[in-house]
Amino acid sequence: MNPAIAESELDATAADGHVWRLHARLPTAPTRTLLWLPALGVAARHYMPFADALARRGVAVFLHEWRGNDTSSLRAGRGRDWGYRELLELDIAASQAVIDRACPGGMPRVLGGHSLGGQLACCRLALAPESADALWLVASGAPYWRAFPMPLKAGLPLAYRFLPWLADMRGFLPGRRIGFGGNEAARLIRDWARTALSGRYTADGVAQDLEAGMARLTQPVRALVLSQDWMAPRSSLDFLLDKLAAADVRAACFDERAARTRADHYAWMKAPDAVADWLLAQSGSA
């Protein structure tokens, strides 16, 4: 680690008592802050190389922890349930408040995410557009089945109905056992599957219209997908970006040469320099 970059873990607490830790990488003179939202079932610590790469380039990075993962005080199970509402209105809001206290100075604030994290970053800004000045997405896209190429999309509706059924039957989704995400809350999986089947973002208990909120966003959006990523192909990203009709959007697709690693859903996390360089080159001083 560069001695000019401070490592820290900051405690965060949601309004309902949920507790977790934000992993932070803080350069001496940061040019902006980034709150990074992980993919479904991925612990925040797996993004440490990405945080280090951005911190070396002057970004103060804070890695959010999803409810139910790693440093989170909660675990999904029967009687321990949550959905998008808790993640959007309680947890992400609390992490953003921690960042505002840690970096008070009015520097630009970026919200970003990987896979589901990118989707929920869009939804969070739809609810609280003043909470960030820019949006970064990596290997992210809407899960809507029609946005995927054949033959994959032919089987997606069945999967999107089976997973919430399984979660309801077990009281949580046993993602570790079936190889999809982590052990996820049943209501979260229902919220996700609803979007995957309908193409529209809604969430139980969220009164605001997420689709209308996304359509009004004007923050600059920088989005990068990987050419061999079947989980978030360019078509699924384009479907998501189409919802951000008023935003200044720049998007690219990296092959192995551009990514300097395998161009799949996860490899860039261990070799993130090309991704970090592109995000900053496309973002300029804002």
N, C-alpha and C positions, 0 to 999 in steps of 0.2 A: 504494500500500500504506500502511495506517495505520502510522505510526512506532512505535506500541506493539506491533506484531506483527513478530516476527523471522522472516526467511526463512532456511532452511538446507537442506542436503542431507547426509544421514547415510549412511555406508557400512554395508552389511549383508552378512554372509557366512554361507552355509549350511554345514552340517556336511560336505557333499561338495565344498566349494570354490566353489560358485556365488556370484558377487558381483553386487550391484546397489546402487542408491541410493534411499533414502527421501526424497521431497520433503516437507518439514515446514513448517508454519505455526504459530508459537508465540506466543500472546498473553502479555502480561505476567503475568497471574494467571489461568491456565486453571482451569475448573471441572471438566473431564474430558478424557480423551484419546480420540481416534478413530483406529483403523487402518482405512483404506478400501481395499477390494479392487476392482480395475477389472473391467470387462466383458472378455470374450474378445477378445484382439487389440488392446485399447485401451491406449495408453501412459499411465502415471500422470500425466504432465504435463497431459493433457487435463482433469483434474479440479482444476486450479489455481483456477478461479473458485469452485468448490464449497468448496475448502479455505479460500480467502480469506473467503467468506461466513460459514462457521462460526467461523473464527478471530476475526472481528469480533464474534461473539456469545459469545466466551469459550472456544471449544473448541480444544485443541491437536490439530492434524490431521496425520496422517502418511499419505502416499500410497504404497501398496505397488506394486512393479513385478513383473509376472508374468515368470517364467522365459521367456527368448526374446524379450522386448520391450525396445526402447529402451535403458535403462541397464544391462540385464542383460548379463552377460559371455558368455552362451550364445545360440546360434541353433539352432533345430530343423533336423534334416537326417538323412540316413541315417547311422546310427551315433551320433547325438546325440538321444536319446529320453528322455522322462520322462512321468509321468502325475500323477494326483491325489495319489499318495503323496508325491512330492517336494514338491508345492506345499503340502500340508497339514502334513506332519510335519517338513519341513526349512525351507522358505522363509517361510511365515507365522510359524512358531515363531521364526525368527531375527529377523524384523521386530518381533515382539512383545517380544523381548529387548532390541532397540535402544531401543524406546519406554520400557521399564522403566528403562533406564539414563538416558535423557534426561529423564524426568519421574518421579523417585523420590518420592513423597510420598503415595502411597496414595489418590490421587484416582480416581473411577470410570473404568473402562476400557470403551470401546465398541468392538465389532468390527462392521464393516458392509461392504456392497458393492452393486455395480450388476450386474444380470444374472447371469452366471456367478459374479461376485464375491460376490453375495448367497448363492448356493447353497453356495459353498465356505466362506463365513463360518459357515453352519449346520453344515456338516460339520466344520469346525475345532473349533467348540464341542462337537460330539458327541464328538470325540477328547480335547479338553482343556477341560472345562467351567469350570475355574477360571481360564482365561486371559482372560476378559472378563466384565463385569458387565451388559452389555446388548448387544442386537443390532439394527442398523438396516439395512433393506433398501429400495432404491429401484429401480424398474423391473426387478424380479427375479421369478422364478417357476421352477418345475420345467419342464424341457423335455418331460415325458412327453406323448406324442402324444395320448392320450385327454383330456388336460386342456385342449386347444385347441378352439375352435369350428369348426364346418364353415364353408366348405369346406376350410379350411387343413389340418385334421387328416387329411383323406383322403390327402394326398400326403406327410405327414411320415414315415411308416415307410419309404418308399422313400428319402427323403433321408437318414434316419438310418442306413440300411445302405450307401448310396453313399459318404458322407463317410469313414467308417473304411476302406472298401475303397480309396478313392483315396489316403488317407494311407499305407496299407500299401504300395500300389504305388509311390508316389513316395518313400517314406521319411519324409515329412512331409506335412501338409495345405497345399497352396499357396493359403491363404486370401486373400492379397492379389490373386491372379489371378482367383479365382472369386467374390470379393465376400462372403466369410463369414469373419470373424475375421482373424487375422494368419496368418503361416506357423507352423502349430501342430504340436507333436510328435504322432506317430502314436498313442502310448499314451494321451495326454491325450484325443484324439478318441475312442478306443475306450472309455475310461472314461465320457466324456460321453454317447456314443451308447447305452451300456448302460443308463444311467438313462433316457434319452429313450425307449427301447423298452420297458423293464420298469416304469418308475415307481419304482424302488428305487435308493438311493444305495449303491454299492459301489465299490471301487477295487482294482486289482491291487496286491498287496503290503501292503494294509492289513488287519490281522488283526481289528481291532475292528469290531463291528456298528454301522455309522453310523446306521442306522434306529433301533435301540434307544437309541443315545446321544442322538439328536435328541428322541425321545419323552420322555426324562428331563429335558430342559433346563427350568429354571425362570426364566431371565433374562427381563426384559421385552423384548418384541419390538415394534418400530415399523416398519411396512411401508407403502410408498407406491407405487402404480402409476399409470400415465397412461392416460387413456381411449382414446387413439388408438394405443396401443402394441400392434401385432400380434405383436411378438416376445415380450412378457411380458404377456399379457392378465390380467385379474383372475382368471379361472378357473385359470390356471397358478400365480398367487400363492396362491390359496386351497388348491390341491393341496399346495403346499410347506408352507404354514402348518398344514395338518392334521397334518403330521408332528410339529409342536411342541405336542403335546397338553397338556403340563403348564405351558406358558409363559403369561405375561400378554401377550396379543397385542392390539395396536391397529392396524388397517389402514384405509387410505382410498384412493380413486381420484380423481385430479385431472383435471378437464377444462381446456380452455385458459384459462378465466377464473380458475380456482383456481391453475393453474401459472404464469400470467402469461407464457406462451410456448406454442409448439406442444406438445400433450400427447402426444408420441411418445417413442420409446426414448432419444433423445439430446439433444433441444433443451434440456432442463432443465440440462444440464451447462454451458451458456453463460449461462443465466439462472437461477441456483440459489436465489435468495433465498426464494421461496415454499416450496421444498422444505426449506431450512434452518430456516425459521421453524416449519414444521409438525413437523419432527423434534424440535426443542427444546421446543415447546409441549406435545407429547405425552410428553416424557420428564421434565419437571419438574426437580427437583434431583438425581434419581438417575441 
